[in-house]
Amino acid sequence: GDATDAAIVARASMAPHAVLFATQSTHVHAHAADRLYTTGCQLSTTQKNGKSHSVNLFETQQGVQETIHGMLNLQQSAQCYGMNSASPSTHSMINLGQGQAAPPALQPTEADIQAVQRLLRGSRSQQQSLQMTASTPRVRRPRPVRGEVPNIEWRALSLDELREHPRFLALPPVLELQMAGPPTFAYVRQDDPLWDELHDGVLTSRFLSAVLGFREPRAAAHLGLPRGMLNPRAMHDAYEYFRACNTQHRRLAGWKGCSLEARPTSEVQDAISLNEARRQEIHATKGGGQASKGGEHRGRRTWPPACLETQLELAMLYSPRSLASARTRWGSAQEAAALAAVLQALPNATIEEAGLVMLDVTTLPPTLPQHARTLALTPNALPPIGASPDAMMRRHPSAPLEAVEVKNTCPFFTRRSDPNAFYAYTEYLSESARSALPWYEVRGPVETVQPYYVPQVQLEMLVTRTSQNTFVSASASQGINLLTMNRDDLYLGELLHFLSRFWEMVKRGQPPSEAMHWAEPERFAAFLDQTALLGSGVSKGA
């Protein structure tokens, strides 16, 4: 569970807590270090820029006072009868109220005394359980936090904050780039609007599973995909998108050098050299090296950053009915924090920011099957293909580059008994605690790569010319798993084959049927089987 806290541990000089839920009407303008404080009960305060911000951990002020006073009463009553109540759990609850001293002479009530007397008349085992000490803490069942508006920015880092990390090689701003066609798309930051524009007419992970037919009922059942991923119209929607791109000539982005047309080799080489040089100049200002617990001070800038201002508007978050949307947005909001956790887990690793990497048919791996090489080298036999890994990584300075794909597990879940509220576990759950919970409440990292993501991971390795992909499965409080998948060129050959069949329908203007790939039943079934096998055969560990 330590790796999940990497982003927070690295920010040791900053406020250690942030709210998980808030009311829909709350608007916060807060320093990035004081992320997501709201009004409510003030259990503890932090000082930033001369202002006091409260940490909202409970739902109502009245409930807090009742809890604290109840614990103080119980402690005082226990001391009257010679009991040692100085358990860690008792002190931690009392110490939450920093700056809120206990009443100077709080006396137990008659009801308190009678309650303790009844307990002391119990069995010996009951008396032993009451006489807890610091060495024998009470074993309590974990309880989730409840709220109405999920905060997808909980403990998050922004990409700008991550770019300040001394072992993160950031891309230059778009205005500082020289563009020269598809080979330079990889230098465009993924949070820049141009990155979205460059996707026009390019087959990426957005439509990959649909084009491969994974979302039609028979294939989805074969792969064991969840019901929510079924969409019989998915392939037809992809067809309509690419058909519109062809007929309306939407292949040109608005910037010079951003079209899909090939540029002269010398122009491409000059642009790549300039972009790489600018990237290294930016990185040199951070001093390089490894971040320390107190922050990295070897360059002109430090990490963790302490001066980035963020405007946080909780009113723009989600209503209680939007669990699916909250989970979707959680993945992108927490991506930078997951990459920071990887840097924490791998102290010798460096991570490089990546843009849209286009397939270069002149650099295909020699082990790719001949039929796939022929397809790739035949003009217009395949759609323009690209992929945007979340990052590229070297595990140590002499290690080869590998692609990185991050998938974040959202902590929120709902219960039928309370449909208008969200729940989440904020503490690490032991193996025994997890086994006692319903499966849908255990929002931990996955142990395998789901079949739905396998084509994406394999395609990222093909376009980046890497042989490994680190699949990062990160959770909010239950740890992270680093899963390694190797490139399978035979699988990629089949993937390109099925992409070419779809592209042929686009060129003809003939809408495909949802079960188009089942026209080759044995071949397609074998492709699906290999998809599942690759996902379950990943290796785990750093």
Disulfide bonds with the S-S distance in Angstrom:
none
